[in-house]
């Protein structure tokens, strides 16, 4: 990757990194904050300038970093003419807006936040125009929706701002969803998600039967973003945003994203009748409707918003024509619209800022009060109207020229006439902006006495105004090369059509249409007052009401569905789940046939049969006696024991050890819980319900049994031979199960001890929450006294557990140490030591034992995870991957030769985490008991024989 | 032998399903315990049953071993299912203390969160 490519990456990430700065810099003052917001933009712009000569020479700069090439995911960027045009617009206007916003925002507004959002948006927008991967493009596309949501809703205290932001997000977000579908189809047709590949595969795409679905879905995304009819309604509501946002997002960048996408995809998708009728028609309708509504809007920004809708329609229509010339004209108009519309928005912002109103009917006569603003606004509005010598005229002429020979469904007149009507309306609202705001008598009822703003505020629009004029007079010299290179990128290579950027094209149909538009527009404006009354009297569909009704209907529908399905009855969910699982299993099994049996049945010795009978009896007992909870618990213990014995018999000593110790702690846990819970379960379900559940259970059980049986009689391929072969040589242990746990699959084990530790902490946290909540009072008032034995800490048990303690610890240590080579290991050892400790708790009571226990269980979990992790990372010091283990044999006389493996340190971590987690769980439960009025015994046992004499005396 | 294991797994599953469909937390927890036995034994058995072939490598000559991988997976599964049971027990205890009932089903639909459309 050479320097130019690196630079492209840096340009793409600069705004995102820069977004971090303003939020911090606001502490240093507003000016500093604005400077630090401008800095990344200037930087990116400078880097773009470095790349510009290369792109202008016709080269395409590409940069790619593979991420998941198998899925077609890569961070790839490219910069061609179209990308350069848009990147320049985004960064250039961005810079002007940053300067403008510095003066526009009031001291109460959180400026740091504003600039952070703005730069985030800038980065997202830049990402869209630079992406060379459509999946990456989609991510940036959604990012613009999100960051614009933050920007539109920037004034959180205004309900219009919040509603506008939500509406914009809902509309553009759902369009984005549709686009994801379209892009995926497109990628599937081409077999690549690379934009460059897709653009080169236009013929394949257009021939595919999936072309139309993909086209419609992608266009939905583009139309919603670019506010095309019938999705145009969100844009005016988004005007609740601060004016710099409107100027940036809603004239220059975000709404152009849809147009950009259509231009980008032009070589791949355009040129078919479907494209023409969908895109050109939508554009045409949007252009006329937008212009018509704009004429009757009294809010300055709403007028501009609908005029933007209209101009976006114009661009869409041009791209929809599908001819190369029209596409080039669209590129030219993108530049022109950007310059005059951003200027107008900023002018509107200035007027709002100075007069405190945007209502055209409350304005007028500002020409004398705000001369600078007047000049700026008028020039831009004249350009919007399409008056010669300003740039809007040039592209409008070319648009009318294109429209004049476009045939729509056999009609030669439909498009030219409607395009002229659009232009006519455009003249009318542009002049309305000039005449009704700046001309007329000076009024004395402005909400605030207006005058021109400080230079910082009018500088940005003034710069753009200069561009409007310069391009208007010398189009070919100023933007000719840029239009050429961007236009070439849009049409995707091939011969450029003939066009010339100049003011006078001779007497053409377009000239007549222009003249009609200007005269008609002025006439229309002269009749504005009666027309306005008529307009207001006519019933019109109100988009916001319809949208709100739609949202409310969808919300109530989803609420109905949720409430129907989500009744809060877990037993219902579970039965649906079980039935569905069994049904799926049956469906899967019905169509297939089983491979032949390859394993012979093992013989059944008598003792195994007895064990099986005990197990089945115990299960049956749980089933029939589950209402009596203590008995069920005893039977659970029996089941666990039988399963452990089964593990012993079937060559799984490690499992047997684990199962039997887990069994012990589980039963203790459930016993502790049962102490608080009701001891019996009442009959609540009807007989029919119980029979139904029984049938479900029976079907599930038979299904699983059949599956297990079928499974057991057939050989399966396994990767275990590898583990068996390498356990000793690679892992240094003969207990293959342990080696798998601490070595081959150490990462899994590492995750598992973390999960266990988290479970312990959850239990602790729940307990803390309970004891500090309303439940605590209830707990204190519970009366457990009648359950209690008079001899709660019997002599025999205390003595026996005291004796057992060191033995149990020794056994635990032994099991731990031999774990690598013989059955045992950290899991089992941790459980054994927990049991040894638990016996002390049981014998002498929780408080007594806790007072003698100095270690924190939380810490133990933490240390366990840390030790295991450190052992794993130690491998890095030797240049090996995480959790690579090593081992060696040592011989210190008189001890026999023994082995030390790094895996043992890992196992120590496992041991500590298991011990800590298990103890923390039981500790938490016991603490509740303590809270519930459990008394603290000072002595280890209730009846100490050495105190017998005194006790007897007391009794007397 | 295979038949015995299969029927045992089936019986554990059936019992587990029936008990998890009950309406009281404690019974559901016991049902889940039965189900985890069933799943663990099934996973273990998927390696094939073998007698007297523990996966402890022998120093003396060639010997056949049973499949160690399912054993390692089940070993951690046993410990994790203990953790899961413990969390469930604690949560249901909390619910019991708060509501004075250990029913798992909610009696009525949850109250709607206040609509906050401005």
Contacts between the chains, C-beta under 8 A, distances in Angstrom:
chain1	res1	chain2	res2	distance
A	159	B	118	4.4
A	162	B	118	6.0
A	163	B	118	7.1
A	559	B	112	7.6
A	563	B	109	5.6
A	567	B	106	7.4
A	567	B	109	6.5
A	568	B	105	6.2
A	568	B	106	2.8
A	568	B	107	7.8
A	568	B	108	7.6
A	568	B	109	6.4
A	568	B	110	6.4
A	569	B	105	4.1
A	569	B	106	6.9
A	570	B	28	7.6
A	570	B	104	4.6
A	570	B	105	5.9
A	571	B	20	7.9
A	571	B	21	5.2
A	571	B	22	6.9
A	571	B	23	5.7
A	571	B	104	6.5
A	571	B	105	6.0
A	572	B	105	7.6
A	574	B	20	5.6
A	574	B	21	5.8
A	575	B	21	5.5
A	578	B	17	5.6
A	578	B	21	7.5
A	599	B	2	7.7
A	599	B	48	7.0
A	601	B	1	6.2
A	601	B	2	5.2
A	601	B	3	7.1
A	602	B	1	3.7
A	602	B	2	6.7
A	602	B	49	5.9
A	602	B	51	6.3
A	603	B	1	6.8
A	604	B	1	5.3
A	604	B	4	6.4
A	608	B	1	7.1
A	608	B	4	6.9
A	609	B	4	7.4
A	612	B	4	4.7
A	612	B	7	7.8
A	612	B	8	6.4
A	615	B	8	5.7
A	615	B	11	7.8
A	616	B	7	7.4
A	616	B	8	6.9
A	616	B	11	5.6
A	619	B	11	4.8
A	619	B	12	6.2
A	619	B	15	4.9
A	619	B	34	7.2
A	620	B	11	7.8
A	620	B	15	7.9
A	622	B	15	6.0
A	622	B	19	7.4
A	622	B	30	6.8
A	622	B	34	7.0
A	623	B	15	4.9
A	623	B	18	6.4
A	623	B	19	7.5
A	626	B	19	5.9
A	626	B	22	7.4
A	626	B	27	5.6
A	626	B	30	6.6
A	629	B	26	5.8
A	629	B	27	8.0
A	632	B	30	5.8
A	633	B	30	7.5
A	636	B	30	6.3
A	636	B	33	6.1
A	636	B	34	7.7
A	639	B	12	7.6
A	639	B	34	7.4
A	639	B	37	6.4
A	640	B	37	7.4
A	643	B	37	5.9
A	643	B	40	7.9
A	643	B	41	6.4
A	646	B	5	7.6
A	646	B	8	7.8
A	646	B	41	7.4
A	647	B	44	7.3
A	649	B	51	6.6
A	650	B	44	7.7
A	650	B	49	5.5
A	650	B	50	6.7
A	650	B	51	6.5
A	650	B	66	7.7
A	651	B	50	5.0
A	651	B	51	6.4
A	651	B	52	6.4
A	651	B	53	4.7
A	651	B	54	4.4
A	651	B	55	7.3
A	651	B	66	4.5
A	652	B	44	6.5
A	652	B	54	7.0
A	652	B	66	7.4
A	652	B	71	5.1
A	652	B	74	8.0
A	653	B	54	5.5
A	653	B	56	7.6
A	654	B	71	6.2
A	654	B	75	5.9
A	655	B	44	6.5
A	655	B	71	5.6
A	655	B	74	5.9
A	655	B	75	5.9
A	655	B	78	7.2
A	658	B	75	5.3
A	658	B	78	5.2
A	658	B	79	6.8
A	659	B	78	5.8
A	662	B	78	5.3
A	662	B	79	6.4
A	662	B	82	4.9
A	665	B	82	6.6
A	666	B	33	7.1
A	666	B	82	5.7
A	666	B	85	6.1
A	669	B	85	7.1
A	669	B	86	5.7
A	669	B	89	6.1
A	670	B	29	7.4
A	670	B	30	7.8
A	670	B	85	7.9
A	670	B	89	6.7
A	673	B	26	7.5
A	673	B	89	4.7
A	673	B	92	7.8
A	673	B	93	5.7
A	674	B	26	7.0
A	676	B	93	6.1
A	676	B	96	6.9
A	676	B	97	7.6
A	677	B	25	7.7
A	677	B	26	5.5
A	677	B	93	7.2
A	677	B	96	6.1
A	677	B	102	5.8
A	678	B	26	8.0
A	678	B	102	6.7
A	681	B	22	7.2
A	681	B	24	4.9
A	681	B	26	7.0
A	681	B	27	5.6
A	684	B	23	5.1
A	684	B	24	7.7
A	685	B	22	7.4
A	685	B	23	6.6
A	693	B	17	7.8
A	693	B	18	5.6
A	693	B	21	4.4
A	693	B	22	7.9
A	694	B	18	6.1
A	696	B	17	6.4
A	696	B	18	7.8
A	696	B	21	7.0
A	697	B	13	7.9
A	697	B	14	4.5
A	697	B	15	7.2
A	697	B	16	7.9
A	697	B	17	4.0
A	697	B	18	3.8
A	697	B	21	7.3
A	698	B	14	5.7
A	700	B	13	5.7
A	700	B	14	6.2
A	700	B	17	4.7
A	701	B	10	4.3
A	701	B	11	6.3
A	701	B	12	7.9
A	701	B	13	4.6
A	701	B	14	2.7
A	701	B	15	7.6
A	701	B	17	6.9
A	702	B	10	6.1
A	702	B	14	7.6
A	704	B	9	5.8
A	704	B	10	5.3
A	704	B	13	4.3
A	704	B	38	6.8
A	704	B	42	7.1
A	705	B	6	4.8
A	705	B	7	5.6
A	705	B	9	6.1
A	705	B	10	2.6
A	705	B	11	7.7
A	705	B	13	7.5
A	706	B	6	7.5
A	706	B	10	7.7
A	708	B	5	6.7
A	708	B	6	4.2
A	708	B	9	4.7
A	708	B	10	7.1
A	708	B	42	5.7
A	708	B	45	6.3
A	709	B	2	6.3
A	709	B	3	6.5
A	709	B	6	3.7
A	711	B	45	7.3
A	711	B	46	6.2
A	712	B	2	4.2
A	712	B	5	6.6
A	712	B	6	6.4
A	712	B	45	5.9
A	712	B	48	7.1
A	712	B	49	6.3
A	713	B	2	6.1
A	715	B	48	7.2
A	716	B	46	7.3
A	716	B	48	7.5
A	718	B	47	7.0
A	718	B	67	5.6
A	718	B	69	6.8
A	719	B	69	6.9
A	720	B	47	7.3
A	720	B	67	4.6
A	720	B	68	5.8
A	720	B	69	4.8
A	723	B	68	5.7
A	723	B	69	6.2
A	724	B	55	6.9
A	724	B	57	7.4
A	724	B	65	5.6
A	724	B	68	6.7
A	727	B	57	6.2
A	727	B	68	7.9
A	728	B	57	5.4
A	734	B	56	5.7
A	734	B	57	3.9
A	734	B	58	7.8
A	734	B	59	7.8
A	735	B	55	7.4
A	735	B	56	5.5
A	735	B	57	7.9
A	736	B	55	4.1
A	736	B	56	7.2
A	736	B	57	6.6
A	736	B	65	7.1
A	736	B	68	4.0
A	737	B	55	5.8
A	737	B	68	5.0
A	737	B	71	4.8
A	737	B	72	4.9
A	737	B	75	6.6
A	740	B	68	6.0
A	740	B	69	6.4
A	740	B	72	3.9
A	741	B	72	5.2
A	741	B	75	6.7
A	741	B	76	7.1
A	745	B	72	6.5
A	748	B	76	7.1
A	749	B	76	6.4
A	752	B	76	4.7
A	752	B	79	7.2
A	752	B	80	6.0
A	755	B	80	6.2
A	755	B	83	6.8
A	756	B	79	6.3
A	756	B	80	6.5
A	756	B	83	4.8
A	759	B	83	3.6
A	759	B	84	7.0
A	759	B	86	6.3
A	759	B	87	5.2
A	760	B	83	7.3
A	760	B	86	7.8
A	762	B	87	5.6
A	762	B	90	7.5
A	763	B	86	5.8
A	763	B	87	6.0
A	763	B	90	4.5
A	766	B	90	4.9
A	766	B	91	6.4
A	766	B	94	5.4
A	767	B	90	6.8
A	769	B	94	7.5
A	770	B	93	7.7
A	770	B	94	5.1
A	770	B	97	6.0
A	773	B	98	7.5
A	774	B	98	7.1
A	775	B	94	6.9
A	775	B	97	3.5
A	775	B	98	5.3
A	778	B	97	6.0
A	778	B	100	7.4
A	779	B	97	6.2
A	821	B	56	7.6
A	822	B	56	6.4
A	823	B	54	7.5
A	823	B	56	7.0
A	827	B	75	6.3
A	827	B	76	7.4
A	827	B	79	5.7
A	831	B	79	7.8
A	914	B	79	6.6
A	917	B	83	6.7
A	918	B	82	7.6
A	921	B	83	7.7
A	921	B	86	4.5
A	921	B	90	7.7
A	924	B	90	6.9
A	925	B	89	7.7
A	925	B	90	7.2
A	925	B	93	7.7
A	928	B	93	7.3
